[in-house]
Amino acid sequence: MSARRLQVAAPTVSIPPALRPMLERISRLAGREGVPAYAVGGCVRDWLWGVATVDVDVTVEGDGIAFARRLAASLGAGVVSHAQFGTATVKLSGARLRLDVASCRKETYAAPAAYPRVSPGTLRDDLFRRDFTINAMAMGLAAGRFGALIDPFGGLPDLRAKRLRVLHAKSFLDDPSRILRAARFAQRYRLALEPGTRAWMRQALAAGMLGRVNRGRLQKELLRMLDEPDPIACLAQVGRWVKGR
């Protein structure tokens, strides 16, 4: 057998046809600017699941706000920036598409349940800070890798196995609101908690971490839960977890 390493093509993401022109435009701008750019998070998860979501998150290894402004100018669109988070929303008049652009970031937590400290990072850093592996995937937007899946933490196998898994043991301690998010995703996609994830959640619940979620985060997660097809089922799931079931 040849000692030459076999080259295995990366899986590709099926992009909704209505979004392809916009993503190709972002790709061309990123190429001209020399800025590595990626679609990330929930949109990639949904496209892999076969859901044609129109909420697109783009992350760049560089200045996300500056990139968003150049993109908006090329589209004749408006932009709203949030400098403290390194994020911006491109406002496309008359379009159903929601387009958020961010800088790749890494996060550290000074204390359990605290808001994270954010600093510039790589794509891997940005994916590692996310809640679950199914939300820690990216899709390349560079010309040579357009549509290629980037999945350093095994989100696609977890999605196919209908498995919900956090990225590390301290995930629920860093951000206990992830327990509420877990209920939403478990119900929406009919996912089961991976055994390690279940054990770490039980530890966080036993330590009373759910009661330490601050009011702003709690309100945001409950409002998101109300937008789910069956909010009562989500709340019931949280109740079962609290009771140790």
C-alpha positions, 0 to 999 in steps of 0.5 A: 500500500502506498505510504502517501496519505489518502486525501478525503474530501470534506463534507459539503453543506447544502446551501439553500438556493435563495441564499447562495448569491448572497454567500457567494458575494460575501465570498468574493468580498472576503477574497478581495480583502484577504479575510478568512470568512465562514458561515457558523453556528445555527444556520450551518446546523439547520442547512445540514438538517435540511431546514432552509433557515434565512438567519445567517451568521458570518464570522471572520478572522479579523475585524468583523465590524469593518467587514460588515461595513464594507459588505453593507456599502457594497449592497447599499444596505445599512449596518448596526454595530455592537463594538463591545461584542465585535458584532454587526447586523447588516440591514437588507431592505425588503429582504427576509434574510437576517445577516449578522457578522462577527469577529472570531472570539474566544471567551473566559469566565471569571466565575460561574454564571458570569458574563464572559470576557471576550477577546480576539481568537481563531475560528476554532476558539470561536467554535469552542466557546459555543454551547453544543457540538451541533452549534459548533460547526462552520462552513467555508466561504473562501473560494477554494473551500466554499460550502465545505463543512468545518467540524472540529468537535464532531457536530455532524455525527452528533446531529446524525445520531440525534445526540446533544453534547456540550464541548467541555465539562464546565459548560453548564457551570460557565453558562447555566442558561445552556440547560434551558437551551438544551431543552429547546434543542432536545425538543426541536430536533428530538435529541437525547443527552450524551451521557457525559453531558447528562452527568455534567448537567446533573452536577450543575443542577445539584449545585443550584446553578440554574438559580444563578442565571441572571435576569437578562439571560433568563428572560432571553431564553424563556422568550426563545422557548416561547417561540418553539413549536411546543414551549410547554414540552420544553418547560416540562423537559427542564422540570424532568431534569431538575427532578433528576429524571 
